[in-house]
Amino acid sequence: MRPLVPILHLAAGHHGGQVAVLKLAENGHAQADLSKVPADRLLSVMTRCVFNAGFNWKVIDAKWDGFEAAFEGFDPAKLAFFGEEMMDDLVSDTRIVRNGQKIRATLDNARMVAEIEQSEGGFGRFLATWPADDQVGLMHTLNTRGSRLGGATGQYFLRFCGWDAWITSRDVCAALVREGVLDKPVATSKRDLGKVQAAINHWHSGSGLPRAAISRILALSVG
């Protein structure tokens, strides 16, 4: 596997030089201390990612104030306790996108967040202390304990909440095929995700760059 430098050079050739690429690669969602982000804000980001999946993001953005009101500010303890009672009202609430499966997923995820808040001393702390070199393990845990957090949805949640996350977008996977990491431009199996993790950990070790930035550089190197 070649170093990150020639990949950075490819990206620089497409996007106006190395300085410009490194600026584009910054994670604008990074948190100074993820452990201090309140659980309701993390559940809000999670829910936004769940509803964005397979839907027009602009529609979700336009309705987001309504989502915040309908879901009681995404207080996980309140949603975990009253969720079943709220379900009928939520599926008919015009302030939100009335997708029953995603509403149910939000209530399930509220229970997960509330449980982790209690058992781990905070959901933000749980995320912040998870090893940065094991995104695959964290994604598996969120997907098995929560709902509809597999694949890109879980990856985008981690990135948008401020975790140093890579995303297996089409361009990232195309770059990984070019670099000999993947055999095909998609990474959904445990085996392929493990290959992605190993490669990004390797480039992180050699460059010191955040893993989210490496993911962006890979995407930018495609064009």
TORKETI-310983 format. One line per field, with one value per atom (N, C-alpha, C): atom name; x, y, z; residue number from 1. Coordinates in nm, 2 decimals. Example, Ala and Ser with C-alpha at 12.3 -4.5 7.8 and 13.67 -1.06 7.14 Angstrom:
<atoms>
atom	[N	CA	C	N	CA	C] $
xx	[1.32	1.23	1.32	1.28	1.37	1.29] $
yy	[-0.57	-0.45	-0.33	-0.22	-0.11	0.00] $
zz	[0.78	0.78	0.78	0.71	0.71	0.79] $
nr	[1	1	1	2	2	2] $
</atoms>
This chain:
<atoms>
atom	[N	CA	C	N	CA	C	N	CA	C	N	CA	C	N	CA	C	N	CA	C	N	CA	C	N	CA	C	N	CA	C	N	CA	C	N	CA	C	N	CA	C	N	CA	C	N	CA	C	N	CA	C	N	CA	C	N	CA	C	N	CA	C	N	CA	C	N	CA	C	N	CA	C	N	CA	C	N	CA	C	N	CA	C	N	CA	C	N	CA	C	N	CA	C	N	CA	C	N	CA	C	N	CA	C	N	CA	C	N	CA	C	N	CA	C	N	CA	C	N	CA	C	N	CA	C	N	CA	C	N	CA	C	N	CA	C	N	CA	C	N	CA	C	N	CA	C	N	CA	C	N	CA	C	N	CA	C	N	CA	C	N	CA	C	N	CA	C	N	CA	C	N	CA	C	N	CA	C	N	CA	C	N	CA	C	N	CA	C	N	CA	C	N	CA	C	N	CA	C	N	CA	C	N	CA	C	N	CA	C	N	CA	C	N	CA	C	N	CA	C	N	CA	C	N	CA	C	N	CA	C	N	CA	C	N	CA	C	N	CA	C	N	CA	C	N	CA	C	N	CA	C	N	CA	C	N	CA	C	N	CA	C	N	CA	C	N	CA	C	N	CA	C	N	CA	C	N	CA	C	N	CA	C	N	CA	C	N	CA	C	N	CA	C	N	CA	C	N	CA	C	N	CA	C	N	CA	C	N	CA	C	N	CA	C	N	CA	C	N	CA	C	N	CA	C	N	CA	C	N	CA	C	N	CA	C	N	CA	C	N	CA	C	N	CA	C	N	CA	C	N	CA	C	N	CA	C	N	CA	C	N	CA	C	N	CA	C	N	CA	C	N	CA	C	N	CA	C	N	CA	C	N	CA	C	N	CA	C	N	CA	C	N	CA	C	N	CA	C	N	CA	C	N	CA	C	N	CA	C	N	CA	C	N	CA	C	N	CA	C	N	CA	C	N	CA	C	N	CA	C	N	CA	C	N	CA	C	N	CA	C	N	CA	C	N	CA	C	N	CA	C	N	CA	C	N	CA	C	N	CA	C	N	CA	C	N	CA	C	N	CA	C	N	CA	C	N	CA	C	N	CA	C	N	CA	C	N	CA	C	N	CA	C	N	CA	C	N	CA	C	N	CA	C	N	CA	C	N	CA	C	N	CA	C	N	CA	C	N	CA	C	N	CA	C	N	CA	C	N	CA	C	N	CA	C	N	CA	C	N	CA	C	N	CA	C	N	CA	C	N	CA	C	N	CA	C	N	CA	C	N	CA	C	N	CA	C	N	CA	C	N	CA	C	N	CA	C	N	CA	C	N	CA	C	N	CA	C	N	CA	C	N	CA	C	N	CA	C	N	CA	C	N	CA	C	N	CA	C	N	CA	C	N	CA	C	N	CA	C	N	CA	C	N	CA	C	N	CA	C	N	CA	C	N	CA	C	N	CA	C	N	CA	C	N	CA	C	N	CA	C	N	CA	C	N	CA	C	N	CA	C	N	CA	C	N	CA	C	N	CA	C	N	CA	C	N	CA	C	N	CA	C	N	CA	C	N	CA	C	N	CA	C	N	CA	C	N	CA	C	N	CA	C	N	CA	C	N	CA	C	N	CA	C	N	CA	C	N	CA	C	N	CA	C	N	CA	C	N	CA	C	N	CA	C	N	CA	C	N	CA	C	N	CA	C	N	CA	C	N	CA	C	N	CA	C	N	CA	C	N	CA	C	N	CA	C	N	CA	C	N	CA	C	N	CA	C	N	CA	C] $
xx	[0.08	0.00	0.09	0.07	0.15	0.12	0.20	0.17	0.06	0.02	-0.09	-0.04	0.09	0.14	0.10	0.13	0.09	-0.06	-0.14	-0.29	-0.32	-0.26	-0.28	-0.24	-0.13	-0.09	-0.19	-0.26	-0.36	-0.48	-0.52	-0.63	-0.59	-0.47	-0.42	-0.43	-0.40	-0.41	-0.55	-0.65	-0.79	-0.85	-0.79	-0.86	-0.77	-0.68	-0.61	-0.50	-0.43	-0.31	-0.34	-0.22	-0.23	-0.30	-0.27	-0.33	-0.48	-0.53	-0.67	-0.74	-0.67	-0.72	-0.73	-0.62	-0.63	-0.73	-0.76	-0.87	-1.01	-1.02	-1.15	-1.17	-1.06	-1.06	-1.09	-1.10	-1.12	-1.27	-1.28	-1.42	-1.48	-1.57	-1.64	-1.73	-1.75	-1.84	-1.76	-1.62	-1.54	-1.57	-1.57	-1.60	-1.47	-1.45	-1.34	-1.34	-1.46	-1.47	-1.61	-1.61	-1.73	-1.80	-1.72	-1.78	-1.88	-1.86	-1.95	-2.07	-2.09	-2.20	-2.32	-2.43	-2.55	-2.61	-2.67	-2.73	-2.84	-2.92	-3.03	-2.98	-2.86	-2.81	-2.75	-2.70	-2.65	-2.77	-2.87	-2.99	-3.05	-3.05	-3.10	-3.02	-2.89	-2.81	-2.83	-2.85	-2.87	-3.00	-3.11	-3.24	-3.24	-3.17	-3.16	-3.09	-2.99	-2.93	-3.02	-3.10	-3.19	-3.30	-3.35	-3.45	-3.39	-3.27	-3.21	-3.18	-3.17	-3.13	-3.24	-3.21	-3.31	-3.41	-3.38	-3.48	-3.41	-3.49	-3.43	-3.39	-3.26	-3.21	-3.27	-3.30	-3.35	-3.49	-3.57	-3.70	-3.69	-3.60	-3.57	-3.52	-3.43	-3.38	-3.49	-3.58	-3.69	-3.79	-3.80	-3.89	-3.83	-3.70	-3.63	-3.68	-3.72	-3.78	-3.90	-3.98	-4.09	-4.05	-3.95	-3.90	-3.86	-3.78	-3.74	-3.86	-3.96	-4.08	-4.16	-4.18	-4.26	-4.19	-4.05	-3.98	-3.93	-4.00	-3.97	-3.82	-3.76	-3.63	-3.53	-3.57	-3.49	-3.43	-3.51	-3.47	-3.48	-3.36	-3.37	-3.45	-3.44	-3.51	-3.66	-3.70	-3.84	-3.90	-3.83	-3.87	-3.87	-3.77	-3.76	-3.88	-3.92	-4.03	-4.17	-4.19	-4.32	-4.34	-4.23	-4.23	-4.35	-4.40	-4.51	-4.64	-4.65	-4.77	-4.77	-4.65	-4.63	-4.65	-4.63	-4.62	-4.74	-4.86	-4.98	-4.98	-4.95	-4.95	-4.84	-4.72	-4.61	-4.64	-4.70	-4.73	-4.83	-4.90	-5.00	-4.96	-4.84	-4.79	-4.74	-4.80	-4.76	-4.64	-4.59	-4.46	-4.34	-4.36	-4.24	-4.28	-4.18	-4.20	-4.26	-4.38	-4.45	-4.42	-4.30	-4.25	-4.25	-4.35	-4.36	-4.24	-4.17	-4.05	-3.94	-3.92	-3.82	-3.86	-3.98	-4.03	-4.00	-4.04	-4.01	-3.86	-3.78	-3.64	-3.59	-3.64	-3.60	-3.64	-3.75	-3.79	-3.70	-3.67	-3.57	-3.43	-3.39	-3.26	-3.26	-3.37	-3.38	-3.36	-3.41	-3.39	-3.25	-3.18	-3.04	-2.96	-2.98	-2.90	-2.93	-3.05	-3.08	-3.01	-3.01	-2.94	-2.79	-2.73	-2.59	-2.55	-2.64	-2.62	-2.61	-2.69	-2.69	-2.57	-2.54	-2.44	-2.29	-2.28	-2.14	-2.11	-2.20	-2.17	-2.18	-2.27	-2.30	-2.28	-2.37	-2.36	-2.24	-2.22	-2.11	-1.98	-1.97	-1.85	-1.82	-1.93	-1.92	-1.86	-1.91	-1.85	-1.71	-1.68	-1.55	-1.44	-1.48	-1.38	-1.36	-1.45	-1.43	-1.30	-1.22	-1.10	-1.12	-1.04	-1.05	-1.01	-0.94	-0.90	-0.99	-1.11	-1.21	-1.35	-1.36	-1.49	-1.58	-1.53	-1.61	-1.68	-1.61	-1.67	-1.77	-1.75	-1.85	-1.97	-1.96	-2.07	-2.16	-2.09	-2.16	-2.24	-2.18	-2.24	-2.37	-2.36	-2.47	-2.58	-2.54	-2.64	-2.71	-2.64	-2.71	-2.79	-2.74	-2.82	-2.93	-2.91	-3.00	-3.08	-3.13	-3.21	-3.18	-3.17	-3.15	-3.02	-2.92	-2.79	-2.68	-2.71	-2.61	-2.57	-2.46	-2.41	-2.38	-2.42	-2.38	-2.45	-2.57	-2.64	-2.55	-2.50	-2.42	-2.29	-2.23	-2.11	-2.13	-2.24	-2.27	-2.31	-2.37	-2.40	-2.27	-2.17	-2.05	-1.97	-1.97	-1.90	-1.97	-2.11	-2.18	-2.18	-2.17	-2.17	-2.03	-1.93	-1.80	-1.70	-1.73	-1.64	-1.55	-1.43	-1.33	-1.36	-1.46	-1.52	-1.49	-1.46	-1.45	-1.58	-1.61	-1.73	-1.70	-1.77	-1.74	-1.83	-1.81	-1.89	-1.84	-1.91	-1.88	-1.74	-1.70	-1.56	-1.46	-1.48	-1.39	-1.36	-1.47	-1.45	-1.38	-1.41	-1.34	-1.19	-1.15	-1.01	-0.95	-1.02	-0.97	-0.95	-1.04	-1.01	-0.88	-0.87	-0.74	-0.62	-0.63	-0.52	-0.50	-0.58	-0.57	-0.62	-0.70	-0.76	-0.88	-0.97	-1.09	-1.09	-1.17	-1.18	-1.29	-1.39	-1.50	-1.54	-1.60	-1.62	-1.74	-1.75	-1.85	-1.80	-1.83	-1.78	-1.90	-1.96	-2.07	-2.05	-1.97	-1.94	-1.85	-1.85	-1.76	-1.62	-1.59	-1.45	-1.40	-1.49	-1.44	-1.43	-1.52	-1.51	-1.38	-1.35	-1.22	-1.10	-1.11	-1.00	-0.99	-1.11	-1.11	-1.05	-1.09	-1.04	-0.89	-0.84	-0.69	-0.61	-0.67	-0.60	-0.60	-0.71	-0.72	-0.63	-0.63	-0.54	-0.40	-0.36	-0.22	-0.19	-0.27	-0.25	-0.24	-0.33	-0.33	-0.20	-0.15	-0.02	0.09	0.09	0.20	0.20	0.07	0.06	0.02	-0.04	-0.09	-0.22	-0.27	-0.39	-0.51	-0.62	-0.74	-0.80	-0.86	-0.92	-1.03	-1.11	-1.21	-1.14	-1.03	-0.96	-0.90	-0.85	-0.80	-0.91	-1.03	-1.15	-1.18	-1.18	-1.21	-1.10	-0.97	-0.86	-0.88	-0.92	-0.94	-1.05	-1.16	-1.27	-1.22	-1.15	-1.10	-1.00	-0.93	-0.83	-0.90	-1.03	-1.09	-1.13	-1.15	-1.18	-1.26] $
yy	[-0.12	0.00	0.13	0.21	0.33	0.43	0.53	0.63	0.72	0.81	0.90	1.01	1.05	1.16	1.16	1.06	1.06	1.07	1.02	1.04	1.18	1.25	1.39	1.47	1.43	1.50	1.49	1.37	1.35	1.45	1.45	1.54	1.69	1.72	1.86	1.90	1.80	1.83	1.86	1.80	1.82	1.95	1.99	2.09	2.21	2.25	2.38	2.37	2.26	2.25	2.19	2.16	2.08	2.16	2.29	2.37	2.37	2.39	2.39	2.26	2.15	2.01	1.99	2.03	2.01	2.09	2.21	2.29	2.22	2.17	2.10	1.97	1.91	1.79	1.80	1.92	1.95	1.90	1.84	1.81	1.93	1.99	2.11	2.08	1.95	1.91	1.86	1.87	1.82	1.90	1.83	1.88	1.89	2.00	2.01	1.90	1.87	1.76	1.70	1.59	1.52	1.47	1.44	1.39	1.48	1.61	1.72	1.75	1.69	1.72	1.66	1.73	1.67	1.56	1.46	1.35	1.38	1.49	1.53	1.58	1.65	1.70	1.58	1.48	1.37	1.29	1.27	1.20	1.28	1.41	1.50	1.47	1.47	1.44	1.30	1.21	1.07	1.06	1.12	1.12	1.19	1.30	1.37	1.28	1.20	1.11	1.00	0.95	0.84	0.89	1.01	1.06	1.10	1.15	1.19	1.07	0.95	0.83	0.81	0.81	0.78	0.89	1.01	1.12	1.25	1.34	1.47	1.55	1.57	1.64	1.78	1.85	1.98	1.98	1.88	1.87	1.85	1.76	1.74	1.87	1.94	2.06	2.16	2.17	2.27	2.24	2.11	2.07	2.05	2.08	2.04	2.10	2.23	2.29	2.21	2.16	2.08	1.95	1.89	1.77	1.79	1.90	1.93	1.94	2.01	2.02	1.89	1.82	1.70	1.59	1.58	1.49	1.54	1.64	1.69	1.73	1.80	1.84	1.72	1.60	1.48	1.45	1.47	1.43	1.28	1.20	1.06	0.99	1.04	0.98	1.00	1.11	1.14	1.05	1.05	0.97	0.82	0.77	0.63	0.59	0.69	0.66	0.67	0.77	0.80	0.76	0.70	0.67	0.60	0.49	0.41	0.50	0.58	0.67	0.78	0.82	0.92	0.87	0.74	0.69	0.73	0.71	0.74	0.89	0.97	1.12	1.15	1.09	1.12	1.08	0.97	0.92	1.01	1.10	1.19	1.33	1.36	1.49	1.56	1.66	1.72	1.80	1.82	1.90	1.82	1.69	1.60	1.52	1.44	1.35	1.22	1.19	1.08	0.94	0.90	0.77	0.68	0.59	0.52	0.44	0.38	0.30	0.39	0.51	0.59	0.66	0.68	0.73	0.63	0.50	0.39	0.38	0.39	0.39	0.49	0.61	0.72	0.69	0.63	0.60	0.48	0.39	0.28	0.34	0.43	0.49	0.58	0.64	0.71	0.62	0.50	0.40	0.36	0.34	0.31	0.42	0.54	0.65	0.67	0.65	0.67	0.56	0.43	0.32	0.35	0.40	0.42	0.54	0.64	0.75	0.70	0.60	0.55	0.46	0.38	0.27	0.32	0.42	0.47	0.61	0.67	0.80	0.91	0.88	0.98	0.92	0.95	0.90	0.96	1.09	1.16	1.10	1.07	1.01	0.87	0.80	0.66	0.68	0.77	0.79	0.84	0.94	1.00	0.91	0.81	0.71	0.59	0.57	0.46	0.47	0.37	0.38	0.43	0.53	0.59	0.50	0.39	0.30	0.19	0.20	0.09	0.14	0.22	0.27	0.15	0.04	-0.07	-0.13	-0.14	-0.19	-0.10	0.03	0.13	0.13	0.12	0.11	-0.01	-0.12	-0.25	-0.24	-0.18	-0.16	-0.07	0.04	0.13	0.06	-0.01	-0.07	-0.19	-0.26	-0.38	-0.33	-0.23	-0.18	-0.08	-0.01	0.09	0.04	0.13	0.10	0.19	0.12	0.19	0.27	0.22	0.29	0.22	0.13	0.06	0.14	0.09	0.15	0.30	0.37	0.52	0.60	0.56	0.63	0.64	0.53	0.53	0.61	0.60	0.67	0.82	0.86	1.01	1.06	0.98	1.02	1.04	0.95	0.97	1.09	1.11	1.23	1.36	1.36	1.49	1.52	1.41	1.44	1.48	1.47	1.52	1.41	1.29	1.18	1.18	1.13	1.13	1.01	1.03	0.92	0.92	0.81	0.80	0.75	0.78	0.75	0.68	0.56	0.48	0.53	0.66	0.71	0.65	0.68	0.62	0.66	0.79	0.83	0.77	0.76	0.70	0.56	0.48	0.34	0.33	0.42	0.42	0.44	0.53	0.56	0.43	0.37	0.25	0.13	0.12	0.02	0.06	0.18	0.23	0.19	0.21	0.18	0.04	-0.05	-0.19	-0.24	-0.15	-0.19	-0.27	-0.23	-0.30	-0.36	-0.47	-0.53	-0.47	-0.41	-0.35	-0.22	-0.12	0.01	0.02	-0.07	-0.07	-0.14	-0.10	-0.16	-0.18	-0.29	-0.32	-0.44	-0.53	-0.65	-0.62	-0.70	-0.69	-0.70	-0.79	-0.81	-0.68	-0.62	-0.50	-0.38	-0.37	-0.26	-0.27	-0.39	-0.42	-0.37	-0.40	-0.35	-0.20	-0.14	0.01	0.06	0.01	0.05	0.03	-0.08	-0.10	-0.01	0.02	0.12	0.26	0.30	0.44	0.45	0.35	0.35	0.35	0.28	0.29	0.43	0.49	0.63	0.73	0.71	0.79	0.78	0.66	0.64	0.71	0.70	0.76	0.91	0.97	1.11	1.19	1.13	1.21	1.28	1.27	1.34	1.27	1.34	1.28	1.18	1.08	0.98	1.04	1.13	1.20	1.27	1.34	1.41	1.32	1.20	1.10	1.05	1.03	0.99	1.09	1.22	1.33	1.34	1.32	1.33	1.22	1.10	0.99	1.03	1.08	1.12	1.23	1.33	1.44	1.39	1.28	1.23	1.17	1.15	1.09	1.19	1.31	1.42	1.53] $
zz	[0.00	0.00	0.00	-0.09	-0.10	0.01	0.04	0.14	0.10	0.19	0.16	0.07	0.08	0.00	-0.15	-0.22	-0.36	-0.38	-0.29	-0.30	-0.28	-0.18	-0.16	-0.28	-0.35	-0.47	-0.58	-0.59	-0.69	-0.66	-0.53	-0.49	-0.51	-0.49	-0.51	-0.66	-0.74	-0.89	-0.93	-0.86	-0.90	-0.83	-0.72	-0.64	-0.60	-0.68	-0.66	-0.56	-0.54	-0.46	-0.32	-0.26	-0.13	-0.02	-0.01	0.10	0.08	-0.04	-0.06	-0.03	-0.06	-0.03	0.12	0.19	0.33	0.40	0.34	0.40	0.37	0.25	0.21	0.29	0.34	0.41	0.56	0.61	0.75	0.78	0.90	0.95	1.02	0.95	1.01	1.12	1.15	1.26	1.38	1.38	1.49	1.62	1.73	1.86	1.94	2.02	2.10	2.21	2.26	2.36	2.34	2.26	2.23	2.36	2.46	2.58	2.65	2.62	2.68	2.60	2.48	2.40	2.47	2.49	2.56	2.48	2.55	2.48	2.39	2.42	2.34	2.20	2.20	2.08	1.99	2.06	1.98	1.92	2.00	1.95	1.83	1.84	1.73	1.61	1.62	1.50	1.44	1.53	1.49	1.42	1.47	1.41	1.27	1.26	1.13	1.03	1.07	0.97	0.93	1.03	1.00	0.90	0.92	0.83	0.70	0.69	0.57	0.47	0.53	0.45	0.35	0.22	0.11	0.09	0.15	0.14	0.10	0.06	0.02	0.15	0.16	0.28	0.30	0.19	0.21	0.27	0.24	0.30	0.45	0.49	0.64	0.70	0.64	0.70	0.72	0.62	0.63	0.74	0.78	0.88	1.02	1.03	1.15	1.27	1.27	1.39	1.44	1.34	1.37	1.44	1.39	1.44	1.59	1.61	1.75	1.85	1.80	1.88	1.90	1.79	1.80	1.89	1.88	1.96	2.09	2.14	2.28	2.30	2.20	2.21	2.21	2.17	2.17	2.31	2.41	2.54	2.55	2.55	2.54	2.65	2.78	2.89	2.87	2.83	2.81	2.70	2.58	2.47	2.50	2.58	2.62	2.71	2.79	2.89	2.83	2.75	2.69	2.54	2.49	2.35	2.29	2.36	2.31	2.31	2.41	2.42	2.31	2.26	2.17	2.02	2.00	1.86	1.78	1.83	1.75	1.71	1.80	1.77	1.67	1.68	1.59	1.45	1.43	1.29	1.22	1.29	1.23	1.24	1.29	1.32	1.19	1.14	1.01	1.02	1.14	1.16	1.12	1.10	1.07	0.95	0.90	0.79	0.85	0.82	0.89	0.83	0.86	0.82	0.94	0.95	1.08	1.12	1.02	1.06	1.11	1.06	1.11	1.24	1.26	1.39	1.50	1.46	1.56	1.58	1.48	1.50	1.59	1.58	1.67	1.82	1.84	1.98	2.03	1.94	1.98	2.01	1.93	1.95	2.08	2.11	2.24	2.35	2.35	2.45	2.46	2.35	2.35	2.41	2.37	2.42	2.57	2.62	2.76	2.84	2.78	2.85	2.86	2.76	2.76	2.85	2.85	2.94	3.09	3.12	3.26	3.28	3.19	3.21	3.19	3.10	3.06	3.11	3.19	3.24	3.14	3.04	2.93	2.79	2.70	2.57	2.49	2.52	2.46	2.51	2.63	2.69	2.63	2.61	2.54	2.40	2.33	2.19	2.20	2.29	2.29	2.33	2.42	2.47	2.38	2.28	2.20	2.11	2.10	2.03	1.88	1.85	1.72	1.60	1.63	1.53	1.51	1.57	1.56	1.53	1.42	1.38	1.35	1.29	1.25	1.38	1.49	1.61	1.67	1.66	1.71	1.62	1.49	1.40	1.43	1.45	1.48	1.61	1.71	1.84	1.83	1.76	1.74	1.66	1.56	1.47	1.54	1.63	1.70	1.82	1.89	2.00	1.96	1.85	1.80	1.68	1.60	1.49	1.37	1.25	1.13	1.13	1.19	1.20	1.13	1.04	0.96	0.84	0.78	0.66	0.67	0.56	0.55	0.66	0.71	0.81	0.94	0.98	1.10	1.08	0.96	0.93	0.93	0.87	0.87	1.01	1.09	1.23	1.30	1.29	1.36	1.31	1.18	1.13	1.18	1.17	1.20	1.35	1.43	1.58	1.62	1.54	1.58	1.60	1.58	1.59	1.47	1.48	1.37	1.27	1.19	1.12	0.97	0.91	0.76	0.71	0.58	0.52	0.39	0.36	0.24	0.13	0.09	-0.02	-0.15	-0.26	-0.39	-0.43	-0.41	-0.45	-0.36	-0.23	-0.14	-0.18	-0.21	-0.25	-0.38	-0.47	-0.60	-0.58	-0.49	-0.46	-0.39	-0.31	-0.24	-0.34	-0.44	-0.54	-0.62	-0.65	-0.72	-0.64	-0.51	-0.42	-0.38	-0.43	-0.41	-0.28	-0.21	-0.08	-0.10	-0.19	-0.22	-0.36	-0.38	-0.51	-0.59	-0.52	-0.59	-0.52	-0.60	-0.54	-0.44	-0.35	-0.25	-0.13	-0.01	0.11	0.21	0.21	0.30	0.39	0.35	0.43	0.54	0.64	0.76	0.71	0.62	0.57	0.50	0.41	0.33	0.43	0.52	0.62	0.70	0.73	0.80	0.72	0.59	0.50	0.50	0.49	0.49	0.62	0.73	0.86	0.87	0.82	0.83	0.74	0.62	0.53	0.59	0.64	0.70	0.82	0.90	1.02	0.98	0.87	0.82	0.77	0.70	0.65	0.76	0.86	0.98	1.05	1.07	1.14	1.07	0.93	0.86	0.84	0.85	0.82	0.94	1.04	1.16	1.13	1.01	0.98	1.04	1.08	1.13	1.02	1.07	0.98	0.89	0.94	0.86	0.75	0.77	0.67	0.56	0.60	0.51	0.42	0.48	0.40	0.29	0.33	0.24	0.13	0.17	0.07	-0.04	0.01	-0.08	-0.18	-0.13	-0.22	-0.32	-0.27	-0.36	-0.46	-0.43	-0.53	-0.65	-0.65	-0.76	-0.87	-0.83	-0.92	-0.87] $
nr	[1	1	1	2	2	2	3	3	3	4	4	4	5	5	5	6	6	6	7	7	7	8	8	8	9	9	9	10	10	10	11	11	11	12	12	12	13	13	13	14	14	14	15	15	15	16	16	16	17	17	17	18	18	18	19	19	19	20	20	20	21	21	21	22	22	22	23	23	23	24	24	24	25	25	25	26	26	26	27	27	27	28	28	28	29	29	29	30	30	30	31	31	31	32	32	32	33	33	33	34	34	34	35	35	35	36	36	36	37	37	37	38	38	38	39	39	39	40	40	40	41	41	41	42	42	42	43	43	43	44	44	44	45	45	45	46	46	46	47	47	47	48	48	48	49	49	49	50	50	50	51	51	51	52	52	52	53	53	53	54	54	54	55	55	55	56	56	56	57	57	57	58	58	58	59	59	59	60	60	60	61	61	61	62	62	62	63	63	63	64	64	64	65	65	65	66	66	66	67	67	67	68	68	68	69	69	69	70	70	70	71	71	71	72	72	72	73	73	73	74	74	74	75	75	75	76	76	76	77	77	77	78	78	78	79	79	79	80	80	80	81	81	81	82	82	82	83	83	83	84	84	84	85	85	85	86	86	86	87	87	87	88	88	88	89	89	89	90	90	90	91	91	91	92	92	92	93	93	93	94	94	94	95	95	95	96	96	96	97	97	97	98	98	98	99	99	99	100	100	100	101	101	101	102	102	102	103	103	103	104	104	104	105	105	105	106	106	106	107	107	107	108	108	108	109	109	109	110	110	110	111	111	111	112	112	112	113	113	113	114	114	114	115	115	115	116	116	116	117	117	117	118	118	118	119	119	119	120	120	120	121	121	121	122	122	122	123	123	123	124	124	124	125	125	125	126	126	126	127	127	127	128	128	128	129	129	129	130	130	130	131	131	131	132	132	132	133	133	133	134	134	134	135	135	135	136	136	136	137	137	137	138	138	138	139	139	139	140	140	140	141	141	141	142	142	142	143	143	143	144	144	144	145	145	145	146	146	146	147	147	147	148	148	148	149	149	149	150	150	150	151	151	151	152	152	152	153	153	153	154	154	154	155	155	155	156	156	156	157	157	157	158	158	158	159	159	159	160	160	160	161	161	161	162	162	162	163	163	163	164	164	164	165	165	165	166	166	166	167	167	167	168	168	168	169	169	169	170	170	170	171	171	171	172	172	172	173	173	173	174	174	174	175	175	175	176	176	176	177	177	177	178	178	178	179	179	179	180	180	180	181	181	181	182	182	182	183	183	183	184	184	184	185	185	185	186	186	186	187	187	187	188	188	188	189	189	189	190	190	190	191	191	191	192	192	192	193	193	193	194	194	194	195	195	195	196	196	196	197	197	197	198	198	198	199	199	199	200	200	200	201	201	201	202	202	202	203	203	203	204	204	204	205	205	205	206	206	206	207	207	207	208	208	208	209	209	209	210	210	210	211	211	211	212	212	212	213	213	213	214	214	214	215	215	215	216	216	216	217	217	217	218	218	218	219	219	219	220	220	220	221	221	221	222	222	222	223	223	223] $
</atoms>
